[in-house]
């Protein structure tokens, strides 16, 4: 499977863009299926949270950003977006398996990974905290004279009820920051349904109260997600202030790999909202974009090979050794190294 790079250009045609997004969705699903299997076999310590059913929404956001220039703050169900933005699959495997060679050096849990120097801050929390981080990074870019940078932050429907979400979105609106907030409305905050979370007709109605532009999209429809995020990112980049995008979809698994999701009603699973975005994208490739079953089977095989290679590499890596660890955070290490390099 190809990996994104800082030099990657957006696909030239809608068909090429759709194919590219599908490949990232497929790779994310294949990788997370493997991660879940490793978790259930006792080879992963900590929680595992899957993005099954949210891959189209996540990948579409990332593919409309500019790696190396924009900011992307993904959450626990954004594996597809992470890789579409440029995160190597090996980063994921190494973090989940506790490798000392991973981006977090085998510490700080298995989901708080990132590459801040490439515009992907490590996740603090999925409950709204990352919005303010992205706002701060956008202001820093403005102070440094970096033009046209967009910051994107992801959140779930439950996270929009937190004070951190309110404060950050209010700040972004007042400062007219080029922020895109992607709200994956997957119908449950853990096991709490949306009708017990908010009383407004639709989460997108909250955008008006903050004075930001709101967008709603069917999160199971890859083409619609790509178009909606293209519009939102363009508006943010061209001076129209924050954009709030609500993707309506269903989480096709429990809150985590430890949870069977038995609280999700059967009629909701059978509704259009419960359709699998990956399967729908595959069907559309066959129907509308001249893909052949053989071509898609080859993509399946390539994804499986990429996942197998990454996991095998991570499993051979050394584990962290506390006696050799410097225990310096990345920022402190950078400051020390910079000071040493500048010493006469």
SERO-4910 file (N, C-alpha, C, O; in steps of 0.05 Angstrom, whole numbers):
BEGIN
 pado doro    nc1    nc2    nc3   cac1   cac2   cac3    cc1    cc2    cc3    oc1    oc2    oc3
  Unk    A     17    -24      0      0      0      0     18     25      0     38     26     14
  Unk    A     10     45    -16     26     70    -16     23     85     10      3     83     23
  Unk    A     43    100     16     42    118     40     42    147     31     55    154     11
  Unk    A     28    163     45     28    192     39     55    204     45     70    194     62
  Unk    A     62    224     30     87    239     36     80    268     34     59    276     25
  Unk    A     99    284     44     95    313     44     93    324     16     83    346     12
  Unk    A    102    309     -4    102    319    -31     77    310    -46     73    318    -69
  Unk    A     60    293    -34     37    283    -48     18    305    -56     12    323    -40
  Unk    A      9    305    -81    -10    324    -90    -38    312    -90    -41    288    -92
  Unk    A    -59    328    -87    -86    318    -87    -92    304   -114    -82    313   -134
  Unk    A   -108    283   -114   -115    270   -139   -128    289   -158   -142    307   -150
  Unk    A   -123    285   -184   -132    304   -204   -162    302   -210   -174    322   -218
  Unk    A   -173    278   -207   -201    274   -214   -217    263   -191   -205    251   -172
  Unk    A   -244    267   -191   -260    255   -169   -257    225   -167   -257    214   -145
  Unk    A   -254    211   -190   -250    182   -189   -224    175   -175   -223    156   -159
  Unk    A   -202    189   -182   -176    183   -170   -177    190   -140   -166    175   -124
  Unk    A   -190    211   -133   -193    219   -104   -209    198    -89   -202    191    -66
  Unk    A   -230    188   -101   -246    167    -88   -230    142    -84   -231    129    -63
  Unk    A   -215    134   -104   -198    110   -102   -177    113    -80   -173     95    -64
  Unk    A   -165    136    -79   -144    141    -59   -156    139    -31   -145    126    -13
  Unk    A   -179    151    -27   -192    150     -1   -200    121      6   -197    112     29
  Unk    A   -209    106    -13   -217     78     -8   -193     62      1   -195     45     18
  Unk    A   -170     67    -11   -146     52     -3   -138     57     26   -131     39     40
  Unk    A   -140     82     34   -134     88     62   -155     76     81   -148     66    103
  Unk    A   -180     77     73   -201     64     89   -196     34     92   -198     23    114
  Unk    A   -190     21     70   -185     -8     70   -160    -14     88   -161    -33    103
  Unk    A   -139      1     85   -115     -4    101   -121     -1    131   -112    -16    147
  Unk    A   -136     20    137   -143     25    165   -160      2    177   -155     -7    199
  Unk    A   -180     -7    161   -197    -29    171   -181    -54    175   -184    -68    195
  Unk    A   -163    -60    156   -147    -84    157   -128    -83    181   -125   -103    196
  Unk    A   -116    -60    186    -98    -56    208   -112    -59    235   -103    -72    253
  Unk    A   -135    -46    237   -150    -47    262   -162    -74    268   -164    -82    291
  Unk    A   -169    -89    247   -177   -117    252   -154   -133    264   -159   -150    282
  Unk    A   -130   -128    254   -107   -142    265   -101   -133    294    -95   -149    311
  Unk    A   -103   -107    299    -99    -97    326   -118   -108    346   -111   -116    368
  Unk    A   -144   -110    338   -164   -122    355   -158   -152    361   -161   -161    383
  Unk    A   -148   -166    341   -141   -194    345   -117   -196    364   -117   -214    381
  Unk    A    -98   -179    362    -75   -179    380    -84   -172    408    -74   -184    428
  Unk    A   -103   -154    411   -113   -147    437   -127   -171    450   -122   -177    474
  Unk    A   -144   -184    435   -159   -207    447   -141   -231    453   -148   -248    468
  Unk    A   -117   -231    440    -98   -253    446    -79   -245    468    -60   -261    474
  Unk    A    -83   -222    480    -66   -214    503    -40   -201    495    -22   -199    513
  Unk    A    -36   -193    470    -10   -183    462     -9   -152    462     12   -140    455
  Unk    A    -31   -139    469    -32   -110    471    -42   -102    498    -62   -112    507
  Unk    A    -27    -85    511    -34    -75    538    -48    -48    535    -40    -31    519
  Unk    A    -70    -44    549    -85    -19    547   -109    -23    530   -115    -45    521
  Unk    A   -124     -1    525   -148     -2    510   -143     -2    480   -123      8    470
  Unk    A   -163    -12    465   -162    -12    436   -189      0    427   -210    -11    434
  Unk    A   -189     21    411   -213     35    403   -213     36    372   -194     47    360
  Unk    A   -233     25    360   -233     21    331   -250     41    317   -270     52    328
  Unk    A   -243     47    292   -257     67    276   -276     54    256   -283     67    236
  Unk    A   -284     29    261   -301     15    242   -327     31    238   -342     37    256
  Unk    A   -332     38    213   -356     53    206   -350     83    203   -368     98    193
  Unk    A   -327     92    212   -320    121    211   -297    127    192   -287    149    191
  Unk    A   -289    107    176   -265    110    159   -270    131    137   -252    146    131
  Unk    A   -294    131    125   -298    150    103   -297    179    113   -285    196    100
  Unk    A   -309    184    136   -309    211    148   -281    220    155   -273    243    150
  Unk    A   -265    202    167   -238    208    175   -219    212    152   -205    232    151
  Unk    A   -219    194    133   -201    196    110   -207    220     94   -189    233     83
  Unk    A   -233    227     91   -240    250     74   -230    276     85   -221    293     70
  Unk    A   -230    279    111   -219    303    123   -189    305    117   -180    326    107
  Unk    A   -174    284    123   -145    285    120   -137    290     91   -117    304     86
  Unk    A   -151    278     72   -144    280     45   -148    309     34   -138    316     12
  Unk    A   -163    325     48   -167    352     39   -148    372     53   -150    396     49
  Unk    A   -130    361     70   -110    377     83    -83    375     69    -80    358     51
  Unk    A    -65    392     76    -38    392     64    -18    383     84    -10    399    101
  Unk    A     -9    358     83     11    348    102     36    365    100     46    372     78
  Unk    A     48    372    123     71    389    124     65    418    125     83    434    130
  Unk    A     40    425    121     33    454    122      9    458    141      9    477    157
  Unk    A    -11    440    140    -34    442    157    -30    427    183     -9    414    187
  Unk    A    -50    429    200    -49    415    226    -72    395    227    -94    401    218
  Unk    A    -67    371    237    -88    351    239    -86    338    267    -65    327    274
  Unk    A   -107    341    282   -108    329    309   -129    307    310   -152    312    316
  Unk    A   -121    282    303   -140    260    302   -145    248    330   -130    254    349
  Unk    A   -166    232    332   -173    220    357   -171    189    355   -158    179    337
  Unk    A   -185    175    373   -182    147    375   -194    131    352   -187    107    349
  Unk    A   -211    143    337   -224    128    314   -215    139    287   -230    136    268
  Unk    A   -192    151    286   -183    165    262   -159    151    249   -142    165    238
  Unk    A   -158    125    250   -135    111    237   -134    117    207   -112    122    197
  Unk    A   -156    118    194   -156    123    165   -146    151    159   -129    155    141
  Unk    A   -155    171    175   -145    198    171   -116    201    178   -101    216    165
  Unk    A   -107    188    199    -79    189    207    -61    181    184    -42    195    177
  Unk    A    -66    159    172    -49    149    150    -52    165    125    -33    169    111
  Unk    A    -76    175    119    -80    192     96    -65    218     99    -57    230     79
  Unk    A    -61    227    124    -46    252    129    -16    247    129      0    266    127
  Unk    A     -7    222    130     21    216    128     33    199    150     57    193    149
  Unk    A     17    191    170     28    174    191     35    146    180     18    133    169
  Unk    A     60    137    183     67    111    173     53     89    189     48     92    213
  Unk    A     46     68    175     32     46    188     49     34    211     39     23    231
  Unk    A     76     36    208     94     25    228     92     41    254     95     30    275
  Unk    A     86     67    253     81     83    277     59     71    293     61     68    318
  Unk    A     37     63    280     14     51    294     21     25    307     16     21    330
  Unk    A     34      7    291     41    -19    301     60    -17    325     57    -31    345
  Unk    A     80      0    322     99      3    344     87     15    369     94      7    391
  Unk    A     68     33    366     56     45    390     39     25    404     40     22    429
  Unk    A     22     11    390      5     -9    403     20    -32    415     12    -43    436
  Unk    A     43    -39    404     58    -62    414     81    -53    433     97    -70    442
  Unk    A     82    -27    440    100    -18    460    129    -17    452    147    -21    468
  Unk    A    135    -13    426    162    -13    416    177     12    426    165     34    426
  Unk    A    202      9    433    218     32    441    226     49    416    236     71    419
  Unk    A    221     39    392    228     53    368    204     69    357    206     82    336
  Unk    A    181     67    370    158     82    361    159    111    367    177    120    381
  Unk    A    139    127    357    140    156    361    138    164    391    148    185    398
  Unk    A    126    147    408    124    154    436    143    137    453    142    137    477
  Unk    A    161    123    439    183    108    452    172     87    472    185     81    493
  Unk    A    149     76    467    139     55    484    127     64    510    124     48    529
  Unk    A    119     89    512    107     99    536     83    116    530     77    122    507
  Unk    A     69    125    551     45    143    548     22    128    534      9    140    516
  Unk    A     17    103    541     -6     89    530     -1     81    501     20     85    490
  Unk    A    -22     71    489    -19     61    461    -35     77    441    -35     70    417
  Unk    A    -48     99    449    -63    115    430    -54    144    429    -63    160    412
  Unk    A    -37    153    448    -29    181    450     -4    186    433     16    196    443
  Unk    A     -6    179    408     17    182    391     13    206    372     -9    214    366
  Unk    A     35    216    362     34    238    343     61    245    332     82    234    340
  Unk    A     62    263    313     86    274    302     83    305    301     78    316    280
  Unk    A     86    318    324     81    347    325     97    363    305     88    383    294
  Unk    A    122    354    299    138    368    280    127    367    251    135    383    234
  Unk    A    109    348    246     97    345    220     68    355    221     53    350    202
  Unk    A     60    369    242     33    380    243     12    361    255    -12    367    252
  Unk    A     21    339    267      2    321    279      8    319    309     24    302    317
  Unk    A     -5    335    326      0    334    355    -10    308    367    -30    296    357
  Unk    A      4    298    387     -5    274    401    -30    279    417    -33    300    429
  Unk    A    -49    261    416    -74    264    429    -71    266    459    -58    250    472
  Unk    A    -84    286    471    -85    289    500   -110    274    511   -108    258    529
  Unk    A   -132    280    499   -158    268    507   -177    270    483   -174    287    466
  Unk    A   -196    252    483   -217    254    462   -240    271    470   -260    273    455
  Unk    A   -239    283    493   -262    299    504   -258    329    501   -263    344    519
  Unk    A   -250    337    477   -250    366    471   -223    380    475   -220    402    465
  Unk    A   -205    367    488   -179    380    495   -163    388    470   -148    408    471
  Unk    A   -165    374    448   -148    379    426   -156    403    410   -140    414    395
  Unk    A   -181    413    413   -189    437    398   -172    461    406   -164    476    389
  Unk    A   -168    464    432   -153    487    441   -123    485    432   -110    505    427
  Unk    A   -113    460    432    -86    456    423    -83    465    394    -63    479    387
  Unk    A   -102    457    377   -101    465    349   -104    495    346    -90    508    329
  Unk    A   -121    507    362   -123    537    361    -97    550    368    -89    569    355
  Unk    A    -83    540    388    -57    551    395    -36    547    373    -21    566    368
  Unk    A    -37    524    360    -18    519    338    -24    538    314     -6    547    301
  Unk    A    -50    543    309    -57    562    288    -48    590    294    -38    604    276
  Unk    A    -51    599    319    -42    625    326    -11    627    323     -1    648    314
  Unk    A      3    606    330     32    606    327     40    609    298     58    623    292
  Unk    A     25    595    281     31    598    252     26    626    242     41    637    226
  Unk    A      5    638    252     -1    666    245     21    684    254     30    702    239
  Unk    A     30    681    279     52    698    289     78    695    273     93    714    271
  Unk    A     82    671    263    106    665    247    103    673    218    122    669    202
  Unk    A     80    683    210     75    691    183     71    668    163     77    671    139
  Unk    A     62    645    173     57    622    155     29    626    144      9    624    159
  Unk    A     26    630    118     -1    635    106    -17    610    100     -6    588     96
  Unk    A    -43    613    100    -61    593     90    -61    566    105    -72    547     95
  Unk    A    -50    565    129    -50    540    144    -78    535    156    -90    554    168
  Unk    A    -88    511    153   -113    503    165   -108    483    187    -90    467    185
  Unk    A   -123    485    208   -122    466    230   -147    450    232   -169    461    231
  Unk    A   -145    424    234   -168    406    236   -167    390    261   -146    380    269
  Unk    A   -189    389    275   -191    374    300   -216    356    299   -237    365    289
  Unk    A   -213    332    309   -235    313    308   -247    310    336   -233    314    356
  Unk    A   -273    304    337   -286    300    363   -311    283    358   -321    282    336
  Unk    A   -321    270    379   -345    255    377   -369    271    387   -366    293    397
  Unk    A   -393    260    383   -417    274    392   -417    280    422   -425    301    430
  Unk    A   -407    261    438   -406    265    467   -387    287    475   -392    301    494
  Unk    A   -365    289    460   -345    309    467   -354    337    463   -343    356    474
  Unk    A   -375    341    446   -385    368    441   -400    379    465   -407    403    465
  Unk    A   -405    363    485   -418    372    509   -399    381    531   -408    389    553
  Unk    A   -373    381    525   -354    388    546   -347    418    545   -351    431    525
  Unk    A   -337    428    568   -329    455    570   -306    462    552   -304    484    541
  Unk    A   -288    443    548   -264    447    531   -273    453    502   -261    470    489
  Unk    A   -293    438    493   -303    442    466   -314    471    464   -308    485    445
  Unk    A   -331    479    483   -343    505    482   -322    527    482   -323    545    466
  Unk    A   -303    526    500   -284    547    503   -267    550    478   -261    572    468
  Unk    A   -258    527    466   -241    528    443   -256    538    418   -246    554    403
  Unk    A   -281    528    414   -296    537    391   -303    566    393   -304    581    373
  Unk    A   -309    575    417   -316    603    421   -291    620    415   -293    641    401
  Unk    A   -268    612    424   -243    626    418   -238    627    388   -231    648    377
  Unk    A   -240    604    375   -235    602    346   -254    621    331   -246    633    311
  Unk    A   -279    622    340   -298    640    326   -291    669    329   -292    685    310
  Unk    A   -285    677    354   -278    705    359   -253    713    344   -251    735    333
  Unk    A   -233    695    343   -208    701    329   -209    695    299   -190    701    284
  Unk    A   -232    683    290   -235    675    262   -212    658    252   -200    663    231
  Unk    A   -206    638    268   -184    620    261   -193    601    239   -216    594    237
  Unk    A   -174    593    222   -180    574    201   -182    545    212   -165    528    205
  Unk    A   -201    540    228   -205    515    242   -228    499    230   -249    510    226
  Unk    A   -223    473    225   -244    455    217   -248    435    239   -230    420    246
  Unk    A   -272    434    250   -279    415    271   -296    393    259   -318    398    250
  Unk    A   -286    368    259   -300    345    248   -314    330    271   -300    318    288
  Unk    A   -340    331    272   -355    318    293   -366    291    282   -384    292    265
  Unk    A   -356    269    291   -366    243    283   -389    236    302   -386    227    324
  Unk    A   -413    241    292   -437    236    307   -445    206    304   -461    199    287
  Unk    A   -432    190    321   -436    161    318   -457    150    336   -459    126    341
  Unk    A   -475    168    346   -500    161    359   -497    153    389   -517    151    403
  Unk    A   -472    149    398   -469    141    426   -443    153    437   -422    153    425
  Unk    A   -445    165    461   -422    173    477   -417    150    496   -429    148    518
  Unk    A   -399    132    488   -397    106    500   -424     92    497   -430     83    475
  Unk    A   -440     89    518   -466     76    515   -489     95    518   -512     87    519
  Unk    A   -484    121    520   -505    141    523   -515    151    496   -499    162    481
  Unk    A   -540    146    489   -550    154    463   -552    184    460   -552    199    480
  Unk    A   -553    194    435   -553    222    430   -577    237    443   -574    260    450
  Unk    A   -600    224    445   -623    238    456   -620    243    486   -637    258    498
  Unk    A   -599    232    499   -593    238    526   -568    256    528   -559    262    550
  Unk    A   -558    265    506   -534    282    505   -541    311    499   -530    330    510
  Unk    A   -559    315    480   -566    343    472   -595    343    463   -607    323    455
  Unk    A   -608    367    465   -636    371    459   -641    385    433   -664    386    424
  Unk    A   -620    395    420   -624    409    394   -631    388    373   -626    364    375
  Unk    A   -643    398    351   -652    380    330   -628    365    318   -630    341    312
  Unk    A   -607    379    314   -583    368    301   -559    381    313   -559    405    319
  Unk    A   -537    366    315   -513    378    327   -503    402    310   -490    420    321
  Unk    A   -508    402    284   -498    424    268   -511    450    276   -501    471    270
  Unk    A   -534    449    289   -547    474    298   -530    489    318   -533    513    321
  Unk    A   -512    475    332   -495    489    351   -476    508    337   -466    527    349
  Unk    A   -470    503    312   -451    521    297   -462    550    297   -446    568    301
  Unk    A   -487    553    293   -499    580    292   -494    595    318   -489    619    317
  Unk    A   -497    582    340   -493    595    366   -465    606    370   -461    625    385
  Unk    A   -446    594    357   -418    603    359   -411    623    337   -389    635    338
  Unk    A   -428    626    318   -422    643    295   -403    631    276   -387    645    263
  Unk    A   -405    604    272   -388    591    253   -405    577    232   -429    573    236
  Unk    A   -393    570    210   -407    556    188   -411    527    195   -392    514    204
  Unk    A   -435    517    191   -441    489    197   -446    473    172   -458    483    152
  Unk    A   -438    448    172   -442    430    149   -451    403    160   -442    394    181
  Unk    A   -469    390    146   -478    363    154   -474    344    130   -478    352    107
  Unk    A   -465    320    136   -460    301    115   -466    273    125   -464    266    148
  Unk    A   -475    256    106   -479    228    111   -451    215    114   -437    212     94
  Unk    A   -443    207    138   -417    196    142   -412    169    130   -389    159    131
  Unk    A   -432    156    119   -428    130    106   -422    134     76   -415    114     63
  Unk    A   -425    158     66   -423    164     37   -396    177     32   -392    200     38
  Unk    A   -377    162     21   -350    172     18   -349    196     -1   -335    216      5
  Unk    A   -363    195    -23   -362    218    -42   -373    243    -29   -362    265    -32
  Unk    A   -395    240    -14   -406    264      0   -387    275     21   -384    299     24
  Unk    A   -373    257     35   -354    266     55   -331    281     42   -322    302     52
  Unk    A   -321    270     20   -299    284      6   -307    312     -3   -291    331      1
  Unk    A   -331    314    -14   -340    340    -24   -345    360     -1   -338    383     -3
  Unk    A   -357    350     21   -363    368     43   -338    378     56   -336    402     62
  Unk    A   -319    361     61   -294    370     73   -278    388     53   -264    406     62
  Unk    A   -280    383     28   -267    401      9   -277    429     11   -262    448     11
  Unk    A   -304    431     14   -316    458     17   -308    470     43   -301    494     44
  Unk    A   -309    455     65   -304    466     92   -274    475     94   -269    496    104
  Unk    A   -256    458     84   -228    465     86   -222    490     69   -207    507     77
  Unk    A   -234    491     45   -229    514     28   -239    540     41   -226    560     39
  Unk    A   -263    539     53   -274    562     66   -256    571     89   -251    595     93
  Unk    A   -246    552    105   -228    559    127   -202    571    116   -192    590    128
  Unk    A   -192    560     95   -166    569     84   -168    597     71   -148    612     69
  Unk    A   -192    604     62   -195    630     48   -208    651     65   -220    670     55
  Unk    A   -206    648     92   -213    671    109   -242    671    119   -250    692    129
  Unk    A   -256    649    117   -284    649    126   -288    639    154   -310    634    163
  Unk    A   -266    635    169   -268    628    197   -273    598    201   -272    583    182
  Unk    A   -278    591    226   -282    562    233   -305    550    219   -325    562    212
  Unk    A   -302    524    214   -323    508    200   -328    483    218   -310    469    226
  Unk    A   -353    477    222   -361    454    238   -375    434    220   -395    440    207
  Unk    A   -364    410    217   -375    389    200   -384    366    217   -369    354    231
  Unk    A   -410    360    215   -422    338    230   -427    315    210   -442    318    191
  Unk    A   -415    292    216   -419    268    200   -437    249    215   -430    239    236
  Unk    A   -460    243    204   -479    225    216   -473    196    207   -473    191    183
  Unk    A   -468    179    226   -460    152    220   -465    135    245   -475    145    265
  Unk    A   -458    110    244   -460     92    267   -434     78    272   -421     68    253
  Unk    A   -425     78    297   -401     63    304   -408     33    302   -426     24    315
  Unk    A   -394     19    284   -401     -9    278   -386    -28    296   -378    -50    288
  Unk    A   -382    -20    321   -369    -37    341   -375    -25    368   -388     -4    369
  Unk    A   -365    -37    389   -368    -25    415   -351     -1    419   -335      6    401
  Unk    A   -354     12    442   -337     35    448   -308     28    446   -292     44    436
  Unk    A   -300      5    455   -273     -5    453   -274    -35    448   -296    -47    447
  Unk    A   -251    -47    444   -250    -75    438   -260    -92    462   -266   -116    459
  Unk    A   -262    -79    485   -271    -93    509   -302    -93    511   -313   -106    529
  Unk    A   -315    -79    493   -344    -73    495   -358    -85    471   -350    -80    448
  Unk    A   -379   -101    476   -393   -114    453   -415    -96    441   -427   -105    421
  Unk    A   -420    -73    452   -440    -55    440   -468    -66    441   -484    -59    423
  Unk    A   -474    -82    461   -501    -94    462   -523    -74    466   -547    -80    462
  Unk    A   -516    -50    474   -536    -29    479   -546    -16    454   -565      0    455
  Unk    A   -534    -22    431   -543    -10    406   -567    -25    395   -565    -49    391
  Unk    A   -590    -12    391   -614    -26    382   -611    -39    355   -597    -28    338
  Unk    A   -623    -61    351   -621    -75    326   -632    -59    303   -622    -60    280
  Unk    A   -654    -44    308   -666    -28    286   -647     -6    277   -648      2    253
  Unk    A   -630      5    295   -611     25    287   -589     13    270   -580     25    251
  Unk    A   -580    -11    277   -560    -25    261   -570    -30    233   -555    -30    213
  Unk    A   -596    -36    231   -608    -42    205   -616    -18    188   -623    -20    165
  Unk    A   -615      6    200   -622     30    187   -600     39    167   -577     30    169
  Unk    A   -606     58    149   -585     68    131   -561     79    146   -538     77    136
  Unk    A   -565     90    169   -543    101    185   -523     79    193   -500     85    197
  Unk    A   -532     54    194   -515     32    203   -501     18    180   -488     -3    184
  Unk    A   -502     29    156   -488     17    133   -458     20    136   -448     39    149
  Unk    A   -444      1    125   -415      1    127   -403     18    104   -407     12     81
  Unk    A   -390     40    112   -379     59     92   -359     45     73   -357     52     50
  Unk    A   -344     26     84   -324     13     67   -337     -5     46   -329     -5     23
  Unk    A   -358    -19     54   -373    -36     35   -387    -19     14   -387    -25    -10
  Unk    A   -399      4     23   -412     22      4   -392     33    -16   -398     36    -40
  Unk    A   -368     40     -7   -348     51    -25   -339     31    -45   -334     37    -68
  Unk    A   -336      6    -36   -328    -16    -54   -349    -20    -75   -342    -23    -99
  Unk    A   -374    -20    -67   -396    -23    -87   -396     -1   -107   -401     -5   -131
  Unk    A   -391     24    -98   -391     46   -117   -367     45   -136   -370     52   -159
  Unk    A   -344     36   -126   -321     33   -144   -328     13   -167   -321     18   -190
  Unk    A   -342     -8   -160   -349    -28   -181   -370    -17   -199   -370    -22   -223
  Unk    A   -389     -2   -188   -412      8   -204   -406     33   -221   -414     34   -244
  Unk    A   -392     52   -209   -389     78   -221   -361     85   -231   -358    103   -247
  Unk    A   -341     71   -221   -313     80   -227   -297     58   -241   -273     58   -241
  Unk    A   -311     40   -254   -298     20   -271   -277      2   -257   -259     -8   -270
  Unk    A   -280     -1   -231   -262    -20   -217   -271    -48   -223   -295    -54   -227
  Unk    A   -252    -67   -222   -259    -95   -226   -256   -110   -200   -240   -102   -183
  Unk    A   -270   -132   -197   -266   -148   -173   -237   -157   -169   -227   -158   -147
  Unk    A   -223   -162   -191   -195   -170   -189   -178   -148   -178   -160   -152   -161
  Unk    A   -183   -123   -187   -168   -100   -177   -172    -96   -147   -153    -91   -132
  Unk    A   -197    -99   -138   -203    -94   -110   -193   -117    -93   -184   -113    -70
  Unk    A   -193   -142   -104   -181   -164    -89   -151   -160    -85   -139   -167    -65
  Unk    A   -138   -148   -105   -109   -142   -103   -104   -121    -82    -85   -123    -67
  Unk    A   -122   -101    -80   -119    -81    -58   -122    -95    -31   -107    -88    -12
  Unk    A   -140   -113    -29   -143   -128     -3   -117   -142      4   -108   -142     27
  Unk    A   -106   -155    -16    -81   -170    -11    -58   -152     -4    -42   -158     14
  Unk    A    -56   -129    -17    -35   -110    -11    -38    -99     17    -18    -95     31
  Unk    A    -62    -93     25    -67    -83     52    -59   -103     73    -46    -97     93
  Unk    A    -67   -128     68    -60   -150     87    -30   -153     90    -19   -157    111
  Unk    A    -16   -151     67     14   -154     68     27   -131     83     45   -135     99
  Unk    A     17   -106     78     28    -83     92     24    -85    122     43    -79    137
  Unk    A      1    -94    130     -4    -97    159     13   -119    171     25   -115    192
  Unk    A     15   -141    157     31   -164    167     61   -155    171     73   -162    191
  Unk    A     71   -141    151     99   -132    153    104   -112    176    124   -114    190
  Unk    A     85    -94    179     88    -74    200     87    -87    228    103    -80    245
  Unk    A     68   -104    232     65   -118    257     89   -135    263     99   -136    286
  Unk    A     98   -150    243    122   -167    247    146   -151    255    162   -159    272
  Unk    A    150   -128    242    172   -110    249    170   -100    278    190   -101    293
  Unk    A    146    -91    285    143    -81    312    147   -102    333    157    -96    355
  Unk    A    139   -126    327    142   -148    346    171   -156    350    178   -167    371
  Unk    A    189   -149    331    217   -155    334    232   -132    348    255   -135    355
  Unk    A    219   -109    350    232    -86    362    238    -90    392    225   -106    405
  Unk    A    258    -75    402    264    -76    431    242    -62    447    230    -43    438
  Unk    A    238    -72    471    219    -59    489    234    -36    503    259    -37    505
  Unk    A    220    -17    514    233      5    528    247     -5    553    237    -22    567
  Unk    A    271      7    558    286      0    582    287     24    600    300     44    594
  Unk    A    274     23    623    273     47    641    300     56    651    304     79    658
  Unk    A    319     38    651    346     45    661    361     62    640    381     75    647
  Unk    A    352     60    615    366     75    594    350     99    584    360    115    569
  Unk    A    325    101    593    307    123    585    315    149    597    320    151    621
  Unk    A    316    170    581    323    197    592    300    210    606    304    228    623
  Unk    A    275    201    600    250    212    612    246    241    606    230    254    620
  Unk    A    260    252    586    254    279    578    231    280    558    231    263    539
  Unk    A    212    298    561    192    301    540    205    312    515    227    322    516
  Unk    A    191    309    493    202    317    467    210    347    467    232    353    457
  Unk    A    193    364    479    200    393    479    225    399    494    242    414    486
  Unk    A    227    386    518    251    390    535    276    380    521    297    392    522
  Unk    A    273    357    508    297    346    494    306    365    472    330    369    468
  Unk    A    286    376    457    293    394    436    307    419    447    327    428    435
  Unk    A    298    429    469    310    453    481    338    447    489    356    463    485
  Unk    A    343    424    502    370    417    511    388    413    487    411    423    487
  Unk    A    379    399    466    396    395    443    402    421    429    425    425    420
  Unk    A    382    439    427    387    465    415    407    482    431    425    494    419
  Unk    A    404    482    457    423    497    474    452    486    471    471    501    469
  Unk    A    454    459    470    480    447    468    493    454    441    517    458    439
  Unk    A    477    454    420    487    459    393    496    488    389    513    494    373
  Unk    A    484    506    405    490    534    403    513    543    422    522    565    421
  Unk    A    521    525    440    542    532    459    569    535    444    574    520    426
  Unk    A    585    555    452    611    559    439    630    536    444    653    537    435
***
